[in-house]
């Protein structure tokens, strides 16, 4: 009999293309994983992998088996989530991805409220770039992810709960502290420092500034906080989203900031799920909490931009 465990082991081996590494991710011994996959291959009468001491290759028939296995894995997870949602949707473990340009600023803001409102909710948080989180959602390794839009979410479903603008940040010697607004014609584009390729914040910043993408970066930096430290050393200027301003900018006397006076919003924040994800109550509870805490933090009227009518279907 084919088991879900066997399918999960095969999927892990296909992802790692290394049985020992796959076994480590599954928290079993290599021999246990290898035996389970061999039993699966015997049950199916199909060779899923070609393997020797040096490499693992997925066979053409193995690709078809793994495609079906991936679909079964996601269906089982959604089935489990459906059962949980019928009991208490906020009393379970939840796998949540978040990008690095949101996580450090949103998580400290919303976690206390989530713990108070939903003490039995257990969050398993993964921080990664948008494209990696999309892949993990598609593979069933995550239930949902918090991303910045616009971004190609490849047929997944987005539930928008916030929107914000960018602030132009530069050394105090480069701009008057009295400056409250700037537009693109006032920017010194030759000194603009942005995150490295792969971070959606870079593309959002370029779009907000009406600058073409594909240009060469002045620096190769993957952390927004590192970028801000470079600006504090007067190596250039940058753009920072509103939710990061207080923690990264306002405490540093070497920096000045001004709102980027371009068409708003400069980015939208959304909870992204698979279309088949059954936890509509979980989604609503989360985005309500996120919106409430952000609105309180930034003194906005509570205005949910998310359309929730599809959650009640």
Secondary structure, 3 states (H helix, E strand, C coil): CCCHHHHHHHHHHHHHCCHHHHHHHHCCCHHHHHHHHHHHHHHHCCCCEEECCCCEEECHHHHHHHHHHHHHHHHHHHHHHHHHHHHCCCCCEEEEEECHHHHHHHHHHHHHHHHHHCCCCEEEEEECCHHHHHHHHHHCCCCEEEEEECCCCCCCEEEEEEEECEEEEEECCCCCCCCCEECHHHCCHHHECCCCCCCHHHHHHHHHCCCCCCCCCCCCCCCHHHHHHHHHCCCCEEEEEHHHHHHHHHCCCCEEEEEECCCCCCEEEEEEECCCCCCHHHHHHHHHHHHHHHHHHCCCCCCCCCCCHHHHC
